């Protein structure tokens, strides 16, 4: 029985890998991917991938274009995603994202934590702004203002276990925390002021700020984020952080109101 469960788990992991491959931007750019390319990206044998895709297609988890024979994510995934907690969060947060974008005249993001990565769920830009595609992209938590907000209330044991000095040194970004103590000190500051600010810490020439979004129990479940060129936002960064904190608090108060 144990062996069967392990086999099923391995098969599920492999299927999920294929879905993740089809979720890459390359799929959108090409309107789908062929079996050979999917196998290359997944690092698997073509015939195995072909069989797995056929099974996934039968369940509506992937679609295959009858003319091009290219695969893309299927209708059932979108139907399921509409019922997720994240979908509810995006629906409630969208007007707040838009208001924050108009108040600051900068692009805003709704972010959540997935393991030790920050996932962007939704983006809003001011009317005159260029809208960059951030949805679905991830970044390391310690390097970003949103990531630091999302982990700022972790207990000390969890922080020290997860963010060891070697782990912090390996995280991509401009700023490298020298020790867990330094990182923990930064998180304490965020808890005290209710927002996080980064100044060219993840990418040269970019600054940003974030504030926590809480659920009915007070737990941090997401973050509102602003990121912009330093040349444009630097002089207004502290003000933008305080506005972000205010809007995030208002969103927290209405997060579980009926849609």
QUIMO-V399848 format. One record per residue. RES is the residue in three letters. SS is DSSP state (~ for helix, > for strand, _ for the rest). Layout:
# QUIMO-V399848
res/ss
RES/SS
RES/SS
This chain:
# QUIMO-V399848
res/ss
UNK/_
UNK/~
UNK/~
UNK/~
UNK/~
UNK/~
UNK/~
UNK/~
UNK/~
UNK/~
UNK/~
UNK/~
UNK/~
UNK/~
UNK/~
UNK/~
UNK/~
UNK/~
UNK/~
UNK/~
UNK/~
UNK/~
UNK/_
UNK/_
UNK/~
UNK/~
UNK/~
UNK/~
UNK/~
UNK/~
UNK/_
UNK/_
UNK/>
UNK/_
UNK/~
UNK/~
UNK/~
UNK/~
UNK/~
UNK/~
UNK/~
UNK/~
UNK/_
UNK/_
UNK/_
UNK/~
UNK/~
UNK/~
UNK/~
UNK/~
UNK/~
UNK/~
UNK/~
UNK/~
UNK/~
UNK/~
UNK/~
UNK/~
UNK/_
UNK/_
UNK/_
UNK/>
UNK/>
UNK/>
UNK/_
UNK/_
UNK/_
UNK/_
UNK/_
UNK/_
UNK/>
UNK/>
UNK/>
UNK/_
UNK/~
UNK/~
UNK/~
UNK/~
UNK/~
UNK/~
UNK/~
UNK/_
UNK/_
UNK/_
UNK/~
UNK/~
UNK/~
UNK/~
UNK/~
UNK/~
UNK/~
UNK/~
UNK/~
UNK/~
UNK/~
UNK/~
UNK/~
UNK/~
UNK/~
UNK/~
UNK/~
UNK/~
UNK/~
UNK/~
UNK/_
UNK/_
UNK/_
UNK/>
UNK/>
UNK/>
UNK/>
UNK/>
UNK/>
UNK/>
UNK/_
UNK/_
UNK/>
UNK/>
UNK/>
UNK/>
UNK/>
UNK/>
UNK/>
UNK/>
UNK/_
UNK/_
UNK/_
UNK/_
UNK/_
UNK/_
UNK/_
UNK/_
UNK/_
UNK/_
UNK/_
UNK/_
UNK/_
UNK/>
UNK/>
UNK/>
UNK/~
UNK/~
UNK/~
UNK/_
UNK/~
UNK/~
UNK/~
UNK/~
UNK/~
UNK/~
UNK/~
UNK/_
UNK/_
UNK/_
UNK/_
UNK/~
UNK/~
UNK/~
UNK/~
UNK/~
UNK/~
UNK/~
UNK/_
UNK/_
UNK/~
UNK/~
UNK/~
UNK/~
UNK/~
UNK/~
UNK/_
UNK/_
UNK/_
UNK/_
UNK/_
UNK/_
UNK/_
UNK/_
UNK/_
UNK/~
UNK/~
UNK/~
UNK/~
UNK/~
UNK/~
UNK/~
UNK/~
UNK/~
UNK/~
UNK/~
UNK/~
UNK/~
UNK/~
UNK/_
UNK/_
UNK/>
UNK/>
UNK/>
UNK/>
UNK/_
UNK/_
UNK/_
UNK/_
UNK/_
UNK/_
UNK/>
UNK/>
UNK/>
UNK/>
UNK/>
UNK/>
UNK/>
UNK/>
UNK/>
UNK/_
UNK/_
UNK/_
UNK/_
UNK/_
UNK/>
UNK/>
UNK/>
UNK/>
UNK/>
UNK/>
UNK/>
UNK/>
UNK/>
UNK/>
UNK/~
UNK/~
UNK/~
UNK/~
UNK/~
UNK/~
UNK/~
UNK/~
UNK/~
UNK/~
UNK/~
UNK/~
UNK/~
UNK/~
UNK/~
UNK/~
UNK/~
UNK/~
UNK/~
UNK/~
UNK/~
UNK/~
UNK/~
UNK/~
UNK/~
UNK/_
UNK/_
UNK/_
UNK/_
UNK/_
